[in-house]
Each structure stands twice: as structure tokens, then as C-alpha cells.
Amino acid sequence: MPTPEYILSLREKIGHDLLWLPGATAVVLHEGRILLGRRADNGNWAPITGIVDPGEEPAATAVRECLEEAGVVCEVEGLAGVKAGGEVVFPNGDRCRFLDHTFRCRYVSGTARVNDDESTEIDWFDLDDLPPMREDLLRRIRCALDFDGTTRFSTEPGPSQDPTGAHESPLS
């Protein structure tokens, strides 16, 4: 999917400066398996993620992204965690940080498939046989798997506020 129009409009004003964006991660579970996509931009496996559109609720983003990217209808069971991520620098020089909302979701219907240009593969994986992926994504998955009705979050300084890197939150 191309960059949303509102982000392009902001980039015209701020150039490559740091942009703060709300994001959503859908950890979709079904019969002991998790839905993952192999990202087209970097080839890495990840849960389904996306940017929250203006006026959209983060939980609605999780549901929308699953349908758009993977052809799967899911239902949000709960907000498992909220975490500010580190700075991301894209190949074109654009900089951003995401405030991620990780949702535990359950499969409702649909056949998992590549449904847009953001992924090269979509598949279900056994929870005990996940493909290699970034540690921050594995933490989101663990957070959703451990979800007991209580949302996890951090009150520790984030990477930009703590230059020593001495603080690590339960979700970091």
C-alpha cells in the first residue's frame, strides 16, 4: 500500500523530520497458530501491523489491516500492550516513531493469503515454531499470548529520553 495521503501532506511541510505515528499490531490466533506476513519492504516476518488513520480507532485499524493485508476477518479480544518504539529511518530518509497498540485477536473467517502489496507471503505458524523475527515483534506476540485482561505498558523513559539505555520496560 502506498504512503497515506495525509502523511505525504505532512512530509511536504516537515521534510524528513521525525514524525510521531500511532500504529496497531494484530496478533491473530487460531487453533494454536498465529497469523504472520512476510513484509515486502524488508523480507522479515511479522504480525499484521498498520498505521492508524486519522479519526480511526486503533482496534479498528487492527481489524482493517488483517482484512486488507491477509484476507482474514478477526475480532479484537483485548488491548494487550501499548509501547513507544524506537526511531525508524526509511531508505528515503524519512524518520518516524510509532506508538504501537498490540491487540490480541481471534480468527473469525477468511482464507489467509497475500491480499495487497505490503506482504510477499501470508501464513499461519505454530506458536512453538515461529520464523526468525525482530525481538520487538516477538515481545508483542508474547504480550498478546500472556494477555489476561490487563493491558501492559511502560512508565520507564523511552530510548529518546534515556541516553544511557539503562531502562528496559516489560514490553521493550
C-alpha positions as CSV (number, residue, x, y, z in Angstrom):
1,M,0.0,0.0,0.0
2,P,1.4,3.4,-0.8
3,T,2.1,6.0,1.9
4,P,-1.2,7.5,3.1
5,E,-2.1,10.9,1.6
6,Y,-2.1,12.7,5.0
7,I,1.5,11.5,5.7
8,L,2.6,12.7,2.3
9,S,1.0,16.1,3.0
10,L,2.8,16.3,6.4
11,R,6.1,15.3,4.7
12,E,5.7,18.3,2.3
13,K,5.7,20.5,5.4
14,I,8.3,18.8,7.6
15,G,10.6,17.0,5.1
16,H,12.4,14.1,6.7
17,D,12.0,15.4,10.3
18,L,10.8,12.9,12.9
19,L,7.1,12.1,12.7
20,W,5.2,10.5,15.6
21,L,2.6,8.0,14.3
22,P,0.0,5.8,16.0
23,G,0.2,2.1,15.0
24,A,-1.6,-1.1,15.6
25,T,-0.4,-4.7,15.7
26,A,-2.9,-7.6,15.4
27,V,-1.7,-10.8,17.0
28,V,-4.3,-13.1,15.4
29,L,-4.6,-16.5,16.9
30,H,-6.4,-19.6,15.7
31,E,-6.2,-23.2,16.9
32,G,-2.7,-22.8,18.4
33,R,-1.4,-20.9,15.5
34,I,-0.6,-17.2,14.7
35,L,-1.1,-15.3,11.5
36,L,2.1,-13.7,10.1
37,G,3.1,-11.9,7.0
38,R,6.5,-11.6,5.3
39,R,6.9,-7.9,4.7
40,A,7.6,-6.8,1.1
41,D,9.8,-3.9,2.2
42,N,12.4,-5.9,4.2
43,G,11.5,-9.6,3.8
44,N,11.0,-10.1,7.6
45,W,8.1,-12.0,9.1
46,A,5.9,-10.0,11.4
47,P,2.4,-10.0,12.9
48,I,-0.1,-7.8,10.9
49,T,0.6,-4.2,11.6
50,G,-0.5,-0.8,10.3
51,I,-0.8,2.9,10.8
52,V,-3.9,4.3,12.5
53,D,-5.7,6.6,10.0
54,P,-7.0,10.0,11.2
55,G,-10.2,9.5,13.1
56,E,-9.8,5.7,13.2
57,E,-9.8,3.7,16.5
58,P,-6.6,1.6,16.9
59,A,-8.7,-1.6,17.4
60,A,-10.5,-0.9,14.1
61,T,-7.1,-0.5,12.5
62,A,-6.0,-4.0,13.6
63,V,-9.2,-5.5,12.1
64,R,-8.9,-3.4,8.9
65,E,-5.3,-4.3,8.3
66,C,-5.9,-8.0,8.8
67,L,-8.6,-7.9,6.1
68,E,-6.6,-5.7,3.7
69,E,-3.2,-7.4,4.1
70,A,-4.2,-11.0,4.7
71,G,-7.8,-11.6,3.7
72,V,-8.7,-12.6,7.2
73,V,-11.5,-11.3,9.4
74,C,-10.6,-11.1,13.0
75,E,-12.1,-9.9,16.2
76,V,-10.2,-8.0,18.8
77,E,-10.3,-9.7,22.2
78,G,-8.3,-7.0,24.1
79,L,-5.6,-4.4,24.1
80,A,-2.6,-6.4,25.3
81,G,0.0,-3.7,25.3
82,V,1.0,-0.1,24.4
83,K,4.6,0.8,23.7
84,A,6.6,3.6,22.1
85,G,9.0,2.2,19.6
86,G,12.5,3.4,18.7
87,E,13.2,5.7,15.8
88,V,12.8,4.2,12.3
89,V,14.7,5.7,9.3
90,F,13.4,4.7,5.9
91,P,15.6,4.3,2.8
92,N,14.3,7.7,1.5
93,G,15.5,9.4,4.8
94,D,12.0,9.8,6.4
95,R,12.2,9.4,10.2
96,C,9.4,8.3,12.4
97,R,8.5,6.7,15.7
98,F,5.4,4.6,16.3
99,L,3.2,4.4,19.4
100,D,2.2,0.7,19.0
101,H,-1.1,-0.7,20.3
102,T,-0.8,-4.5,20.4
103,F,-4.2,-6.3,20.2
104,R,-4.9,-10.0,20.9
105,C,-7.3,-11.1,18.2
106,R,-9.1,-14.2,17.3
107,Y,-9.7,-15.5,13.8
108,V,-13.3,-15.3,12.6
109,S,-13.2,-16.2,8.9
110,G,-11.3,-15.9,5.6
111,T,-8.5,-17.7,3.9
112,A,-5.1,-16.3,4.7
113,R,-3.5,-15.0,1.6
114,V,-1.4,-12.2,0.2
115,N,-4.1,-9.6,-0.3
116,D,-2.1,-6.4,-1.1
117,D,1.4,-5.3,-2.0
118,E,2.7,-5.0,1.6
119,S,3.5,-8.7,2.0
120,T,5.1,-11.4,-0.2
121,E,3.7,-14.3,1.9
122,I,1.0,-14.7,4.5
123,D,0.7,-17.9,6.6
124,W,-0.3,-19.5,9.9
125,F,2.6,-20.7,12.2
126,D,2.5,-23.0,15.2
127,L,3.3,-20.9,18.3
128,D,6.2,-23.2,19.1
129,D,7.7,-22.9,15.6
130,L,7.9,-19.2,14.7
131,P,10.1,-18.0,11.9
132,P,13.0,-15.7,12.8
133,M,11.8,-12.1,13.5
134,R,12.9,-9.0,15.3
135,E,12.9,-9.2,19.1
136,D,10.5,-6.3,19.5
137,L,7.9,-8.2,17.4
138,L,8.4,-11.3,19.4
139,R,7.8,-9.2,22.6
140,R,4.5,-8.0,21.1
141,I,3.5,-11.6,20.4
142,R,4.4,-12.7,24.0
143,C,2.5,-9.8,25.3
144,A,-0.6,-10.9,23.4
145,L,-0.2,-14.5,24.4
146,D,0.1,-13.5,28.0
147,F,-2.9,-11.2,27.9
148,D,-5.1,-11.8,30.9
149,G,-7.4,-8.8,30.5
150,T,-4.8,-6.3,31.8
151,T,-3.0,-4.1,29.3
152,R,0.8,-3.9,29.7
153,F,2.6,-0.6,29.3
154,S,5.8,1.1,30.4
155,T,6.3,4.1,32.6
156,E,10.1,4.0,32.0
157,P,11.8,6.6,29.8
158,G,11.9,5.6,26.2
159,P,15.1,5.4,24.1
160,S,15.0,9.1,23.2
161,Q,14.6,10.2,26.9
162,D,17.2,7.8,28.3
163,P,20.5,8.2,26.5
164,T,22.2,5.5,28.8
165,G,19.7,2.8,27.7
166,A,19.6,1.7,31.3
167,H,15.8,1.4,31.5
168,E,14.0,-1.5,29.9
169,S,10.3,-1.9,30.2
170,P,8.3,-5.1,30.3
171,L,7.4,-4.6,26.6
172,S,10.8,-3.4,25.4
